[in-house]
């Protein structure tokens, strides 16, 4: 299945102002720090955090939709998604350590 839009049309559609786009959402500094840490860990090469990165993306997308359209539009809701992220350990910082060979 191909794209519904060519890249230029898609860009125009994504930049169109929609009802609720300027609404504030309620993310805490802690939530943003935890999401940023997971994104950074994956970016730094900790590829095992890919699943958690997907959870962060879904959480941010859901929070955005709830902020513009209200609660109950998407399931699971942002609280359910956050509970999963909150219970994760903090990801490692810096580049991954090289694997060592076992003898």
Secondary structure as a PSIPRED ss2 file (coil, helix, strand):
# PSIPRED VFORMAT (PSIPRED V4.0)

   1 X C   1.000  0.000  0.000
   2 X C   1.000  0.000  0.000
   3 X C   1.000  0.000  0.000
   4 X C   1.000  0.000  0.000
   5 X C   1.000  0.000  0.000
   6 X C   1.000  0.000  0.000
   7 X H   0.000  1.000  0.000
   8 X H   0.000  1.000  0.000
   9 X H   0.000  1.000  0.000
  10 X H   0.000  1.000  0.000
  11 X H   0.000  1.000  0.000
  12 X H   0.000  1.000  0.000
  13 X H   0.000  1.000  0.000
  14 X H   0.000  1.000  0.000
  15 X H   0.000  1.000  0.000
  16 X C   1.000  0.000  0.000
  17 X C   1.000  0.000  0.000
  18 X C   1.000  0.000  0.000
  19 X C   1.000  0.000  0.000
  20 X C   1.000  0.000  0.000
  21 X C   1.000  0.000  0.000
  22 X C   1.000  0.000  0.000
  23 X C   1.000  0.000  0.000
  24 X C   1.000  0.000  0.000
  25 X C   1.000  0.000  0.000
  26 X C   1.000  0.000  0.000
  27 X C   1.000  0.000  0.000
  28 X C   1.000  0.000  0.000
  29 X H   0.000  1.000  0.000
  30 X H   0.000  1.000  0.000
  31 X H   0.000  1.000  0.000
  32 X H   0.000  1.000  0.000
  33 X H   0.000  1.000  0.000
  34 X H   0.000  1.000  0.000
  35 X H   0.000  1.000  0.000
  36 X H   0.000  1.000  0.000
  37 X H   0.000  1.000  0.000
  38 X H   0.000  1.000  0.000
  39 X H   0.000  1.000  0.000
  40 X H   0.000  1.000  0.000
  41 X H   0.000  1.000  0.000
  42 X H   0.000  1.000  0.000
  43 X H   0.000  1.000  0.000
  44 X C   1.000  0.000  0.000
  45 X C   1.000  0.000  0.000
  46 X C   1.000  0.000  0.000
  47 X H   0.000  1.000  0.000
  48 X H   0.000  1.000  0.000
  49 X H   0.000  1.000  0.000
  50 X H   0.000  1.000  0.000
  51 X H   0.000  1.000  0.000
  52 X H   0.000  1.000  0.000
  53 X H   0.000  1.000  0.000
  54 X H   0.000  1.000  0.000
  55 X H   0.000  1.000  0.000
  56 X H   0.000  1.000  0.000
  57 X H   0.000  1.000  0.000
  58 X H   0.000  1.000  0.000
  59 X H   0.000  1.000  0.000
  60 X H   0.000  1.000  0.000
  61 X H   0.000  1.000  0.000
  62 X H   0.000  1.000  0.000
  63 X H   0.000  1.000  0.000
  64 X H   0.000  1.000  0.000
  65 X H   0.000  1.000  0.000
  66 X H   0.000  1.000  0.000
  67 X H   0.000  1.000  0.000
  68 X H   0.000  1.000  0.000
  69 X H   0.000  1.000  0.000
  70 X C   1.000  0.000  0.000
  71 X C   1.000  0.000  0.000
  72 X C   1.000  0.000  0.000
  73 X C   1.000  0.000  0.000
  74 X C   1.000  0.000  0.000
  75 X C   1.000  0.000  0.000
  76 X C   1.000  0.000  0.000
  77 X C   1.000  0.000  0.000
  78 X H   0.000  1.000  0.000
  79 X H   0.000  1.000  0.000
  80 X H   0.000  1.000  0.000
  81 X H   0.000  1.000  0.000
  82 X H   0.000  1.000  0.000
  83 X H   0.000  1.000  0.000
  84 X H   0.000  1.000  0.000
  85 X H   0.000  1.000  0.000
  86 X H   0.000  1.000  0.000
  87 X C   1.000  0.000  0.000
  88 X C   1.000  0.000  0.000
  89 X C   1.000  0.000  0.000
  90 X C   1.000  0.000  0.000
  91 X C   1.000  0.000  0.000
  92 X C   1.000  0.000  0.000
  93 X C   1.000  0.000  0.000
  94 X C   1.000  0.000  0.000
  95 X C   1.000  0.000  0.000
  96 X C   1.000  0.000  0.000
  97 X C   1.000  0.000  0.000
  98 X C   1.000  0.000  0.000
  99 X C   1.000  0.000  0.000
 100 X C   1.000  0.000  0.000
 101 X C   1.000  0.000  0.000
 102 X C   1.000  0.000  0.000
 103 X C   1.000  0.000  0.000
